[in-house]
Amino acid sequence: MTDTVELENLIGEQLQPHLDALAALRIEVFREYPYLYDGDTGYERNYLRTYANAERSFCVLARDGADIVGAATGIPLEDETEEFIAPIQAEGLPVGDIFYFGESVLRRSYRGRGIGAAFMREREAYARELGFRQLMFCSVLRPETHPRKPAGYRPLDAFWESRGFRRHPTLKTWYRWRDLDDHEETLKPMVYWVKTLS
Ligand SMILES: CC(C)(COP(=O)(O)OP(=O)(O)OC[C@H]1O[C@@H](n2cnc3c(N)ncnc32)[C@H](O)[C@@H]1OP(=O)(O)O)[C@@H](O)C(=O)NCCC(=O)NCCS
């Protein structure tokens, strides 16, 4: 990791002063393939409020001086909204045992220096400390031939697998957002990745 970047762990309401910075970073990074999210500050405010209001939520910030250049979040699944809990509950999984990873977002020029791996380590350590048994997150599925897929695009699947996550064979859901090329929101298929903590 570069020595100009420092990590800072925040719990629950400690995230409050950083909500605008985190929203801006999510909008910047999720414009990229495969998310292609045409950022919506109303959606961001609503989504991030859940994290800031949950006592046991977690965020690791990456700072370069005064700039927040990356962040990763997590939350006990039972503290998420119904939209996030329902598909997992419907699969019969033990919601109370699951710590859910919200996102990892890192400004492009800071990638490839181990910060993403540190985001994974910090969140896992926190979830273990609180006694959770499973980690879970979801990622979007795009068609192989998607016109916005950049040449040489490398999916993160191998990274997640190397950190002990496996794609859940059946669990799926759909989230709604507006893609860069669209006029309205459409549903996106989301697949889940799971890691059981021993
Ligand atoms: C996910 C993300 C935070 C990882 O950050 P990072 O600091 O570049 O990650 P690291 O440097 O710790 O590298 C992690 C691993 O990913 C690999 N990797 C690095 N860049 C990659 C790329 N562009 N594509 C695929 N894998 C990559 C590295 O080889 C490394 O693997 P290894 O540890 O097995 O060698 C960053 O890529 C990002 O913000 N991506 C866009 C948002 C996103 O897709 N987030 C995940 C879903 S919410």
The ligand as an SDF file (V2000), in Angstrom:
LIG
                    3D

 48 50  0  0  0  0  0  0  0  0999 V2000
  -12.6330   -3.5490   -5.7780 C   0  0  0  0  0  0  0  0  0  0  0  0
  -11.5130   -2.5530   -5.5900 C   0  0  0  0  0  0  0  0  0  0  0  0
  -11.8370   -1.6850   -4.3650 C   0  0  0  0  0  0  0  0  0  0  0  0
  -10.2070   -3.3290   -5.3630 C   0  0  0  0  0  0  0  0  0  0  0  0
   -9.2340   -2.3890   -5.0430 O   0  0  0  0  0  0  0  0  0  0  0  0
   -7.6330   -2.5470   -5.2810 P   0  0  0  0  0  0  0  0  0  0  0  0
   -6.9720   -1.7210   -4.2490 O   0  0  0  0  0  0  0  0  0  0  0  0
   -7.3170   -2.2870   -6.6830 O   0  0  0  0  0  0  0  0  0  0  0  0
   -7.3970   -4.0700   -4.9420 O   0  0  0  0  0  0  0  0  0  0  0  0
   -5.9880   -4.6940   -4.5480 P   0  0  0  0  0  0  0  0  0  0  0  0
   -4.8720   -3.8520   -5.0290 O   0  0  0  0  0  0  0  0  0  0  0  0
   -6.0410   -5.0180   -3.0830 O   0  0  0  0  0  0  0  0  0  0  0  0
   -6.0260   -6.0010   -5.4000 O   0  0  0  0  0  0  0  0  0  0  0  0
   -6.9160   -6.9860   -5.0700 C   0  0  0  0  0  0  0  0  0  0  0  0
   -6.8260   -8.1020   -6.0530 C   0  0  0  0  0  0  0  0  0  0  0  0
   -7.5220   -7.7560   -7.2500 O   0  0  0  0  0  0  0  0  0  0  0  0
   -6.6400   -7.9390   -8.3820 C   0  0  0  0  0  0  0  0  0  0  0  0
   -6.9080   -6.8260   -9.2620 N   0  0  0  0  0  0  0  0  0  0  0  0
   -6.3220   -5.6240   -9.2560 C   0  0  0  0  0  0  0  0  0  0  0  0
   -6.8510   -4.8530  -10.2190 N   0  0  0  0  0  0  0  0  0  0  0  0
   -7.7810   -5.5880  -10.8260 C   0  0  0  0  0  0  0  0  0  0  0  0
   -8.6620   -5.3550  -11.8970 C   0  0  0  0  0  0  0  0  0  0  0  0
   -8.6970   -4.2050  -12.5740 N   0  0  0  0  0  0  0  0  0  0  0  0
   -9.5050   -6.3180  -12.2340 N   0  0  0  0  0  0  0  0  0  0  0  0
   -9.5010   -7.4820  -11.5810 C   0  0  0  0  0  0  0  0  0  0  0  0
   -8.6880   -7.7780  -10.5680 N   0  0  0  0  0  0  0  0  0  0  0  0
   -7.8340   -6.8410  -10.1940 C   0  0  0  0  0  0  0  0  0  0  0  0
   -5.2600   -7.9010   -7.8370 C   0  0  0  0  0  0  0  0  0  0  0  0
   -4.4400   -8.7160   -8.6420 O   0  0  0  0  0  0  0  0  0  0  0  0
   -5.4280   -8.4700   -6.4530 C   0  0  0  0  0  0  0  0  0  0  0  0
   -5.4500   -9.8690   -6.4800 O   0  0  0  0  0  0  0  0  0  0  0  0
   -4.4260  -10.7040   -5.5710 P   0  0  0  0  0  0  0  0  0  0  0  0
   -4.5070  -10.1240   -4.1950 O   0  0  0  0  0  0  0  0  0  0  0  0
   -4.9600  -12.0690   -5.6640 O   0  0  0  0  0  0  0  0  0  0  0  0
   -3.1180  -10.4510   -6.1990 O   0  0  0  0  0  0  0  0  0  0  0  0
  -11.3570   -1.6220   -6.8310 C   0  0  0  0  0  0  0  0  0  0  0  0
  -10.9820   -2.4180   -7.9280 O   0  0  0  0  0  0  0  0  0  0  0  0
  -12.6260   -0.8610   -7.2070 C   0  0  0  0  0  0  0  0  0  0  0  0
  -12.9490    0.1730   -6.6160 O   0  0  0  0  0  0  0  0  0  0  0  0
  -13.3400   -1.3850   -8.2470 N   0  0  0  0  0  0  0  0  0  0  0  0
  -14.5720   -0.7350   -8.7360 C   0  0  0  0  0  0  0  0  0  0  0  0
  -15.7490   -0.9470   -7.8140 C   0  0  0  0  0  0  0  0  0  0  0  0
  -16.1130   -2.4050   -7.6400 C   0  0  0  0  0  0  0  0  0  0  0  0
  -16.2760   -3.1480   -8.5900 O   0  0  0  0  0  0  0  0  0  0  0  0
  -16.2530   -2.8110   -6.3670 N   0  0  0  0  0  0  0  0  0  0  0  0
  -16.5880   -4.1660   -6.0030 C   0  0  0  0  0  0  0  0  0  0  0  0
  -18.0190   -4.4000   -5.8790 C   0  0  0  0  0  0  0  0  0  0  0  0
  -18.8460   -3.3160   -4.7560 S   0  0  0  0  0  0  0  0  0  0  0  0
  1  2  1  0
  2  3  1  0
  2  4  1  0
  2 36  1  0
  4  5  1  0
  5  6  1  0
  6  7  2  0
  6  8  1  0
  6  9  1  0
  9 10  1  0
 10 11  2  0
 10 12  1  0
 10 13  1  0
 13 14  1  0
 14 15  1  0
 15 16  1  0
 15 30  1  0
 16 17  1  0
 17 18  1  0
 17 28  1  0
 18 19  1  0
 18 27  1  0
 19 20  2  0
 20 21  1  0
 21 22  1  0
 21 27  2  0
 22 23  1  0
 22 24  2  0
 24 25  1  0
 25 26  2  0
 26 27  1  0
 28 29  1  0
 28 30  1  0
 30 31  1  0
 31 32  1  0
 32 33  2  0
 32 34  1  0
 32 35  1  0
 36 37  1  0
 36 38  1  0
 38 39  2  0
 38 40  1  0
 40 41  1  0
 41 42  1  0
 42 43  1  0
 43 44  2  0
 43 45  1  0
 45 46  1  0
 46 47  1  0
 47 48  1  0
M  END
$$$$
